Amino acid sequence: MSPAPSIGVLATGTCLPERILTNDEVAEAAGVDPDWIVQRTGVLRRHVAEPEQAASDLAAEAVRKALIAAGLPASALGLLVLATSTPDELGPSTACRVQALVGADQAVAFDVAAACSGWLFAARVAHDWLRAGTGERYAAVVGVEVYSRFVDPADRATAVLFADGAAATILGPVPGGTGFASIRLGSDGTAAGDVLIPAGGSRLPASPQTLADRRHKVHMDGKAVRDFILRIFPEVLGDALDRNGLRLADVDLLISHQPNPLLLRRAAADAGVPADRVVIVGHEVGNIGAASIPYALASADRDGRLRVGSRVLVTAFGAGLTWGSTVLTWTRAQRHGAVPAPRTAAPRTEVPRTELPGTELPRTEAPRTANPRTANPRTEGAQL
């Protein structure tokens, strides 16, 4: 019996809506100053889907670009896993919509819901599926969000951050010793109510009252996400290093979910990660949820920061609560779909560590369990 193949990322693709929502526009609706947004979050702009664009439209374009970069037809896909918190509709899965749009008629298609950790959860599914020996060779794993349909423009805690976008990866067999190492995931459902869109599901079906109460918008506690991220980040990072027998000095890049540039920089600095090894894209696109990690991966690919053999530490965290990490050894830096927005240097605004603002951040409270499921965390002494 042949050993299970190593699975890695063969290509990436991205899709951002053309419309850019500036800080001036957001600030006016949210009742804040544009400089307040930059100083508190580091976000410079965000993209917003047109009225006729749904999550499946953005995701399908990202998958098409990734397939072109990989040199594969859509018919080569045996699996299409889509991660989102903002599906086209409650059912069917948005992945099935994407399957039809790209013509991936041989692919099994379904959604994964793990909020901002969604792409890593979906990658774990695809990774294990392709290694199972059931005949599928290639998988598309795509993260997409159309948060603009679910954000209250007057709520500065959400409006300044959340945005729309999609990013896809093509997974397939790679040489042994490369690709994904083990992918560790975790969840704490006792905090599932900390970040949510309360209405529209079976608990609170849509009604005139839920609409009047704005229960179809994202509800969150900004302060809690700071505590959760600053707590979980060093644990998932340290766990990934320990599982793979690595030190930070062995890591070429850190790619993480991007709640906002300032918070990610602080979390990375506290963990001892040099600033030049952290991929920051949140200043360009805001928080695009499940698309954040694959978009950052595509950005690093485009910018030439990934070379054959580059070792990438991937960390994820999001509502649910959910979290995870892995180490990805890069194999082929394929050309991905062009990112529509021009690159803008990320501002280097510093926030005092004793008073990192809470109102601008999504609600994802620290897990209520005493020890999140990230064994043997290396939170001390993990320095270069």
C-alpha positions in Angstrom: 0.0 0.0 0.0 1.4 3.4 -1.0 2.0 6.0 1.7 -0.4 8.9 1.8 0.8 11.8 -0.3 2.0 15.1 1.1 -0.5 17.8 0.3 0.3 21.5 -0.2 -0.8 24.7 -1.9 -0.2 24.6 -5.7 -1.7 28.0 -6.5 -3.7 30.9 -5.2 -6.3 33.3 -6.5 -8.0 36.4 -5.2 -11.1 38.5 -5.9 -11.8 41.9 -4.4 -14.8 44.0 -5.4 -13.9 47.1 -7.4 -15.6 49.5 -5.2 -13.4 50.9 -2.4 -14.9 52.3 0.8 -12.7 55.0 2.2 -12.1 55.9 5.8 -13.7 59.3 5.1 -16.9 57.5 4.0 -16.9 55.1 6.9 -16.1 57.7 9.5 -19.0 60.0 8.5 -21.5 57.2 8.9 -20.0 55.9 12.1 -19.6 59.3 13.7 -15.8 59.2 14.1 -12.9 61.0 12.6 -11.0 59.3 9.7 -7.7 59.6 11.7 -9.4 57.8 14.6 -9.8 54.7 12.3 -6.2 54.7 11.3 -4.9 55.3 14.8 -7.1 52.7 16.4 -7.0 50.0 13.7 -4.5 50.7 11.0 -7.1 50.0 8.3 -6.8 52.4 5.4 -9.6 51.1 3.1 -11.9 48.2 2.5 -13.7 46.8 -0.6 -17.5 46.5 -0.9 -19.5 44.2 -3.2 -21.9 45.7 -5.7 -25.6 45.0 -5.0 -25.7 42.3 -7.6 -22.6 40.5 -6.3 -23.0 37.7 -3.8 -20.4 35.6 -1.9 -20.5 32.9 -4.6 -19.6 35.4 -7.3 -16.5 36.6 -5.5 -15.5 33.1 -4.5 -16.0 31.7 -8.1 -13.7 34.4 -9.5 -11.0 33.6 -6.9 -11.3 29.9 -7.7 -11.1 30.6 -11.5 -7.9 32.6 -11.0 -6.4 29.9 -8.8 -7.1 27.2 -11.4 -5.5 29.3 -14.1 -2.4 29.7 -11.9 -2.3 26.0 -11.2 -2.7 25.2 -14.9 -5.7 23.0 -14.2 -9.3 22.8 -15.6 -12.2 23.0 -13.3 -13.0 19.4 -14.1 -9.8 18.4 -12.4 -11.2 19.3 -9.0 -12.5 16.4 -6.9 -13.4 18.6 -3.9 -14.5 22.2 -3.4 -14.7 23.4 0.2 -15.9 26.9 0.9 -15.5 28.8 4.2 -17.8 31.7 5.0 -20.0 33.4 7.6 -21.9 35.2 4.9 -23.3 32.6 2.5 -25.6 33.4 -0.4 -28.5 31.9 1.5 -29.0 29.6 4.4 -29.2 26.7 2.0 -28.0 25.2 -0.3 -24.3 25.6 0.4 -22.5 28.4 -1.3 -19.9 25.9 -2.4 -22.5 24.3 -4.7 -23.2 27.7 -6.2 -19.5 28.1 -6.9 -19.2 24.6 -8.3 -21.9 25.5 -10.9 -20.3 28.9 -11.7 -16.8 27.5 -12.4 -18.0 24.2 -14.0 -16.3 21.9 -11.5 -18.8 19.1 -12.3 -16.6 16.4 -10.8 -16.2 18.1 -7.4 -17.9 17.3 -4.1 -18.9 20.7 -2.8 -19.8 21.9 0.6 -19.4 24.7 3.1 -17.5 25.0 6.4 -18.6 27.5 9.0 -15.8 28.4 11.4 -15.9 32.2 11.1 -12.4 33.8 10.6 -10.7 30.4 11.2 -12.8 29.0 8.3 -10.1 28.6 5.7 -7.8 26.6 8.0 -10.7 24.4 9.0 -11.6 23.9 5.4 -7.9 23.2 4.5 -7.8 20.5 7.2 -10.9 18.8 5.6 -9.4 19.0 2.1 -5.9 17.9 3.3 -7.3 14.8 5.0 -9.7 14.1 2.2 -7.0 14.1 -0.5 -4.8 11.9 1.6 -7.6 9.3 2.2 -6.9 7.5 -1.1 -10.4 7.7 -2.5 -9.4 9.0 -5.9 -9.6 12.8 -5.6 -6.3 14.5 -6.5 -7.0 18.3 -6.4 -9.2 20.5 -4.1 -10.2 24.1 -4.2 -10.3 25.7 -0.7 -11.8 29.2 -0.8 -12.6 31.7 1.9 -15.1 34.5 1.2 -17.1 37.1 3.0 -19.6 39.8 2.0 -19.7 41.4 5.5 -21.0 44.7 4.1 -24.5 43.2 3.9 -24.4 42.5 7.7 -22.6 45.6 9.1 -24.4 48.5 10.7 -22.7 51.6 9.2 -23.5 53.5 12.4 -21.7 50.9 14.6 -18.0 52.0 14.7 -17.0 48.7 16.3 -17.8 46.8 13.1 -18.2 49.3 10.3 -14.5 50.4 10.4 -13.2 46.9 10.1 -15.3 44.4 8.2 -15.3 44.2 4.4 -15.8 42.0 1.4 -13.4 39.7 -0.5 -12.5 36.2 -1.5 -9.3 34.2 -1.8 -8.8 30.6 -3.0 -6.1 28.0 -2.9 -5.7 24.9 -5.0 -4.5 21.9 -2.9 -2.8 18.9 -4.3 0.1 16.4 -4.0 3.6 17.9 -3.4 7.0 16.3 -2.8 7.5 14.5 0.5 8.6 16.7 3.4 6.8 19.8 2.0 3.2 21.0 2.1 1.2 21.0 5.2 2.4 19.6 8.5 -0.3 18.6 11.0 -3.2 21.1 11.2 -4.3 21.5 14.8 -7.8 23.0 15.4 -9.7 24.0 18.5 -13.2 25.3 19.5 -14.9 26.6 22.6 -18.7 26.5 22.0 -19.5 28.0 25.5 -18.6 31.4 23.9 -20.6 30.8 20.7 -22.9 33.8 21.5 -20.0 36.3 21.8 -20.0 37.1 18.1 -23.0 36.5 15.9 -25.7 37.7 13.6 -28.6 36.9 15.9 -31.5 36.7 13.5 -32.2 34.9 10.3 -31.7 31.3 11.5 -34.0 28.8 13.2 -33.7 30.5 16.6 -34.8 33.9 15.5 -36.4 33.7 12.0 -36.7 36.9 10.1 -39.7 39.1 11.2 -40.6 42.7 11.2 -39.4 42.9 14.8 -35.9 41.4 14.1 -35.5 43.8 11.3 -36.5 46.8 13.4 -34.1 45.6 16.2 -31.3 45.3 13.6 -30.8 41.7 14.7 -29.6 40.8 11.2 -26.4 42.8 11.7 -23.1 41.6 13.3 -23.3 41.9 17.1 -20.0 41.8 19.0 -18.0 43.1 22.0 -14.9 44.8 20.8 -13.0 44.5 24.0 -13.3 40.8 24.3 -11.5 40.1 21.0 -8.4 41.8 22.2 -8.3 39.5 25.3 -9.0 36.4 23.2 -6.5 37.1 20.5 -3.7 38.2 22.8 -4.3 35.1 24.9 -4.7 32.5 22.1 -2.2 33.8 19.6 1.0 32.8 21.5 -0.5 29.5 22.5 -1.4 28.4 18.9 1.9 29.7 17.7 3.9 27.9 20.3 1.9 24.7 19.8 2.7 24.7 16.1 6.4 25.2 16.8 6.5 22.5 19.4 4.6 19.9 17.3 7.1 20.4 14.5 10.3 20.7 16.6 10.9 24.2 15.4 12.1 27.5 16.8 10.9 30.9 15.6 14.3 31.2 13.9 13.2 28.4 11.6 10.2 30.2 10.3 10.4 32.4 7.3 6.9 34.0 7.4 3.9 34.3 9.8 0.6 34.4 8.1 -2.4 34.9 10.3 -6.0 36.0 10.4 -6.1 39.8 10.2 -8.5 41.3 12.8 -6.7 44.6 12.2 -3.1 45.5 11.5 -2.4 47.0 14.9 -3.6 44.1 17.0 -1.8 41.5 14.8 1.4 43.5 15.1 1.1 43.6 18.8 0.3 39.9 19.2 3.2 39.0 17.0 5.6 41.3 18.8 4.6 39.9 22.2 5.3 36.4 20.8 8.8 37.5 19.7 8.1 37.4 15.9 10.2 39.9 14.0 8.0 42.5 12.3 9.6 41.8 8.9 8.4 38.2 9.0 4.7 39.1 9.6 2.5 39.4 6.5 0.2 42.3 7.0 -2.7 42.9 4.5 -5.5 44.3 6.8 -4.6 47.9 6.0 -5.5 47.2 2.3 -8.7 45.2 2.8 -9.9 45.4 6.4 -11.2 42.2 8.1 -12.4 39.8 5.4 -12.9 37.0 7.8 -12.4 33.5 6.3 -10.7 35.1 3.3 -8.0 36.8 5.4 -5.5 34.0 5.6 -5.6 32.8 2.0 -5.5 36.5 0.9 -2.4 37.1 3.0 -0.9 33.9 1.5 -1.7 35.1 -2.1 -0.2 38.6 -1.2 3.0 37.0 0.0 3.2 34.9 -3.2 2.6 38.0 -5.4 5.2 40.0 -3.6 7.9 37.4 -4.0 8.1 36.6 -0.2 7.5 32.9 -0.8 10.2 30.7 -2.3 10.5 27.0 -2.7 11.2 25.6 0.8 9.9 28.7 2.6 8.5 27.7 6.0 5.2 29.5 6.8 3.6 29.4 10.2 -0.2 29.8 9.9 -2.4 30.9 12.8 -6.1 31.3 12.9 -8.7 32.5 15.4 -12.3 33.5 15.2 -15.8 33.4 16.5 -17.3 30.2 17.7 -14.8 30.4 19.4 -12.4 28.7 17.0 -8.6 28.6 16.5 -5.9 26.6 14.8 -2.4 26.5 13.5 -0.1 24.7 11.1 3.3 24.9 9.4 3.2 25.0 5.6 6.4 24.4 3.6 6.0 26.2 0.2 6.6 24.2 -3.0 5.6 26.2 -6.1 5.0 29.9 -6.0 2.5 29.9 -8.8 1.2 33.2 -10.3 -2.1 33.9 -8.7 -5.0 36.1 -9.8 -4.1 39.8 -9.6 -5.2 41.7 -6.6 -7.3 44.6 -7.9 -6.3 47.2 -5.3 -2.9 48.9 -5.5 -0.6 48.1 -2.6 -0.4 50.7 0.2 2.3 50.7 2.9 0.8 49.6 6.2 0.9 52.4 8.8 3.2 51.8 11.7 1.0 53.3 14.3 1.8 52.1 17.8 -0.9 51.6 20.4 0.1 51.6 24.1 0.1 48.1 25.4 -1.7 49.0 28.5 -4.6 50.5 26.7 -5.3 48.9 23.4 -8.7 50.2 22.3 -11.5 47.7 22.4 -14.4 49.4 20.6 -12.9 48.9 17.2 -12.5 45.1 17.4 -14.9 42.2 16.7 -16.4 40.4 19.6 -14.5 37.1 20.2 -14.1 36.6 23.9 -11.3 34.6 25.5 -12.2 30.9 25.9 -14.0 30.1 29.1 -12.1 26.9 29.4 -9.1 27.1 31.6 -6.7 25.7 28.9 -7.6 26.0 25.2 -6.9 22.9 23.2 -3.4 23.8 22.2 -1.1 21.4 23.9 2.4 22.3 25.2 2.2 26.0 24.4 5.6 27.7 24.0 4.7 31.2 25.1 8.0 32.0 26.8 11.5 32.1 25.4 10.4 31.6 21.8 12.7 34.3 20.5 15.0 34.5 17.6 
